[in-house]
Amino acid sequence: MVAPRVHESLETFDKETVTDIKRQPDLMKLTIERNALLKALGHVQSVVEKRNTIPILSNVQIEAGDGQLSLTATDLDLAIVEQTAADIAQDGATTVPAHTLHDIVRKLPDGAQVGFSLDDRRLTLDSGRSRFTLACLPKEDFPVMSAGDMPHRFQVPAADLKRLIDKTRFAISTEETRYYLNGIYLHVAEAPDGQVLRAVATDGHRLARVEIPVPNGAVGMPGIIVPRKTVAELRKLIDEVDGEVGIALSDTKIRFNFDHAVLTSKLIDGTFPDYSRVIPEGNDRLLKIRCGDFARAVDRVSTISSDKSRSVKLALAEDRIVLSVTSPENGTATEELAASYGSEDLEIGFNSRYLLDILDQVQGDEVEARLADAASPTILQDGSDDRALYVLMPMRV
């Protein structure tokens, strides 16, 4: 028998070694407090769509290392990465069904300790006397959303960003054919007292425009449209921030940086319409009324309405306003309120739900309405906030 050559033995050894390495099971071991895990999972799992044609997109990536558990989820248009402290016994990573994991952790006792152990494509979750084993997909298959170069960077106080979102998102369109209206238009604009960062949303029936002082570094940024889903996920994260939110953006993507989370999103590839053309300039009839009283009256009289739009008619006369609704099926409703109004009598109709959405944004005691006639758009403003403006189209009633 002829002994194998030395280099042939080495080649065989290398191939066997590589094969053994490839066959080594994925491993991970950690312990984390249930409430901390649930909080992080609550953020990331909502990015995951309920139905997916690509199985890996139903999963959340779990990565343990450096005393942190990192959770990542994406729908290919939006990605979130959140980190939370954990007791890491062995580093590792895998992906598991996001909604299933969230439901399991949600149903565990408050304050429980949750143990994760990964062995050969199976993740075992232990908590007290409960044990769950979840099928995994390899982390190598999990898509990575590349942010690319983001040349525009600035910071916005969390309270200001929350205000921009809350006072505009109700007006975002849900009509998919006009996709360019399916988000908030964020841009730097000129105002009477200088440049501002302005947020605008409209669905064609109402428009919301809110602005804050322009942050350092935002001048020169392109006008961008932040998608509706991104706005919803961003809003959840803001509730847990007291300081500032870091923003970086390009023409196609935007990234929001929080203390323990990063939200990256594609932007809507479209042109937002020239909204300034919708805002009327000749509305010279001024109505001032207590916002809370007005909103409650609109809500009461619209109860009797049977049509989908729940339209309400406003009859304006000197220092008073009469709200009325007529329904062929249910009857009629009227309510009179005191108001400050000194122009000619006017009757105008509005969608009551749209009107209430705007009144809900008013934080001061008084709302101001500037009207022209029954067929023209009306401007509404918070008497205590000149940085927010709303436009509402009338209805024929």
N, C-alpha and C positions, 0 to 999 in steps of 0.2 A: 504494500500500500504506500502510495506517495503522499507524504505530508503536505497539507495545503500551504501555499506560499503565505508569507507573513502579511503582505498587503491585502490578499484575498480574505484572510481572517479578520483583519481590521475592518474591511468593507462590510463583511457579514455582521461584525459586532456593531458597527455604526447603524446599519439598517435595523437591527433588532432593537437597539437602544431607542432610535427614533420611533419605532412602532410601539415600544413600551410607554414612551412619553405620551404618544397620542392616545393610548388606551387608559391613561391615568384618569380616574374619575374626577369630576369637578367637586370641590370641597368648599364648605363655608360653615362657620359656626358662630353664633352671636346670641346675645340676650338683650332685650329692649323693653322698656316700660310701655304698657298697652296704650295709654293715653297719648304719649308722644308719637307712637307709631300710627295711631288712628288719625291724628291731626295731619301728619305728613301724607298719609294715604288718601285722606279726604281731598287734599289739593290735587294730587297727581291722577287719581282714578277718574276724576270728572273730565279730564282731557280725553280719556279713552272712549271711543264710540261704542255704543252697545252692540252694534252689528258691524262685523269686519269681514271682508273677503280675504284679507291677508291675516292669517292666524297670529303672527307675531305682534301685530298692532293691538291685539286684545290683551297683551301682557304689559306688566310693569317690570322694568329692569331693576334688580336689587343688587347693590354692590357694597360690600363691607370692607373697610380699611381705615387705618389711622383714627380709630375711635369713633368713626362716623358711619352711619348707614345712609347710603345715597339711593334715592328712588327717582327713576326717570320714566316718563310716559310721553308718547307722541301720537299724533294722527297724521303725520307728514306735513301738515300745515302749521302746527303748533306743537311746541315741546316744552316740558317743564322738568326741572331737576331740583329736588329738595333734599337737604341733608338734615339729619337729626342725630344726636348723640346716642351711642349704643356701646355695650360691653362686647367688644370683638375678641373672640377666642381664636378665630382663624379667618384670614382674609379670603374673599371669594366673590363670585358674581354669577347671577343667573337671571332668568325671566320667568314670571308666573302670571296666571290670569289675574288681571287687576281687580275686576269687580268681585270675583270670588274671594280673593284675599281681603279686600275691604270689608265684605260682609262677615267674614269669619272674625276679624279683629273687632268689628263693631259689636258683635254679640258676645265677646268675652267680658268678664267682670271688670268693672272700673278699678284701675290700679293694679291689675294683674301683670305679672312678668311673662313675656312671650319669648320663647326660645326658637331659633331657626337653626336647622342643620341640613346641609346639602350633601347628598351622596349619590353620585351616578345618575344625574338627571331627575332626581326626586327631591323635593323640598319638604322636610318634615317640620311642622309647627307644633310646639308643645306649650301648653299653658295650664298649670294645675293638673287636673285629671283629663284634660282634653288633648287630643292629638289629631292632627290633620296631615295628610300627605298629598301634595299637589304635584301634578305633572309639570315639567319645566321645558322650555325651549332654550337652546343655547344662546348665550349673550352675544355671540359672534354674528347671529342673524338679526340682532336688534338694530333698526336703522338709526343712524346718527345724523342729526339735523345740523348741517354746517351753517354757521352764522355768516361767514365771510367777513369782508372788511366793513366795519361800521364807523365811518369817519365823523359822524355827528354825535357828540357825547355831552350830556348835561344831567343835572339833578333837579328833581321837583319835590317839594315837600309833600308828604303823603296826603295831608289834608287838602292841598290844592288839587292833586291828581284825583282824589276821591270826589271833589266838587265838580271837576270837569266831566267825570263819568256820570255821576248821579243826576246832574242837571241836563244831560243830553241823551243818555242811552234810551230813554223811553220813546224817542222819536226815530230811532234807527228803523229802517225799512226791513220787512221780512219777505219782500217780493224778490224772488231769486232772479227774475228776468232783468231787473235793474240792480245788478250785483254791486255796482259802484255806490249804491246807497246803503249797502248792508254793513255799515260800520260808522265809526266816528272819524270825521275829517279833522286832522290835527295839523296846524300850520301857524307860522308867525305872520301877523297882520299889523297894519298901521291903525292906531286908534288916536283919538284927539289928544290924548296925553302921552303918546309915544307908542313903541312897539309892544305887542302883547302876544302871548301864546293862546291861540283860539281853538276851541273845539266846536264843531258844528255837526248836527245830525238832522236828517229830514226823511220823511216817507212820502212827501208830496202833499200830505194833508196838514201837517204841522212841521214847524222848524224850531230847533233849539240852538241858540248860539251863546256860548259862555267863554269868558276869557280870564286869564291871570297874567300878572306881570311876566314878561319874557325872562326865562332863566338864563344865567350866564352859560354861554356855549351853544344856545339854541338858535341864535341868529344865523341865517344862512342854510338852515335845514330845509329839505324839500317838503312840500305839502304831502301828507301821507294819509291813507285811509286804514284805520285799525279795525280788523274784522270783528263782527258781533261776538263770536265765541271767545276771542281773545279778550275783549272788553269784559265779558262775564267772569272769566278766570282771573283776570287782573284784579277785578273788584274784590274777589274773595281774599286775595293775598293782602290787599291794602289794609283791610280791617285789623291786621295784626302788626301794623307798622306805625311807629310814632314819629320817626325821623324823616329821612329823605329817601326817595326811590331813584336809583340810577337808571338812566335811559341812554341807550346807544341805538343808532339807526342808520340805515342806508336807504336807497331808493326802493329796495325790495323787502327788507326785513327790519324788525325792531326787537330789541332785547330790554327786559326790565330786570334789574338786579335788586334783590332784597337781602336781608341778613343771611338767611339760610335757603334761599330759593332763587332760581333764575328762570324766567319765562321768555322764550324766544318764539317769534311768530313771523310768518310771511305776511306781507301787506297785500291789500286788495290792488290788483293790477288794473287800474281804471282811472278815469278822470272825474273828480267830483264836480258837479255843475256849479255855475256861478251863482251862489246862493244870495249874493247881494241884490240880484234882480228880483228876488222874491220878497224882500223886505220893503214895504211901502214907505214913501217919504211924505205923502200929503195927507196923512190921517190927522185931522185937526179936531176931532170930537173926543174929548177926554172924559173917561169914566173912572172914578175912584171909589172903591168899595172894600169893606172889611173882608179879607180873604177867607177866613174860617167860616163866617156866616154865608158867604157866597157859595163856597164849596158844599157845605151841608145842604143848602137849598137846592142846588143843582142835583145832588145825589137823591134828595127826597122826591122831587117832581119827576125825575127820570125813571123812578121805580115803575111808574104806570105805563111807560113806553113798551111797545111790543115789537117794534122794528129793530133790525140788527144794529142800526147806527145809534139808536136811543137818542134821537135828536131832541133838542130843547130850544124853545124860542124865547128870546130876550126882548122885552119891550121897554125901551129907555125913554123916560120923560124927566122933567125937571126934578132933580134930587130924589129920584126913585127908579127902581127897576122891577118889572114884573116878569117872573119866569113862568112859562106855561108849556104843557105837553098835552097833546090830544092823541088818543089811541082809539081807533074804531072798535077794537075788541074790549078794551078795559075802561074807557071813559076819559076823563080829563083831570088835570092837576094844575094848580096855580099857586104861586107864592110871591108876595111883595116884600121887597127889601129897601131900606133907606140907602141912598148912595149920593155921591157928589157928581152931578152931571148938569151942565148948563147949556147944552147945545140943542139943536132941533130934535124933535121926537124921532126915534128910529126903532125899527123892528129888524132883528137879525137872528138867524138860527145857527146852532153849532152842534157838532157831535158831542154829546155830554161826556163820553169817556175821554175823548181827546182834551176837552176843556178841563176835566178833573185831573188828568195827568199833568197838565201845566200848573194848575193851582196847587198840586201837591209839592211842587218845587219852590213855592214862595215861602220864605221863612219869616218875612216881616208880617206885620198886622194888616197891611193894605196892599192890594193889587191894583195896578193902573192899566187900563185898556185904552188904546188909541184906535178909533174907528173912522172909517170914511163913509161907507154905505153898506147896504145889505148884501152886495155882491163882491165886495173887496176884502182882502185879507186884513185881519185885525192884529195889532201888536199888543202883547201883554208883557208887563214887567213887574218885578218885585219892587215895591216902593222903597225898600231898604237896600237894594242891590242893583246898581246901574251897570254891573259887569255881566248881567244875564238878560237875554232878550228872547222872547218867544213869538212866533208868528202862527196864527191859526186861520185856516181857510173856512169860510162860512158855508152853511148848507141851506138849501131851499126847504122851508118848512111851511 
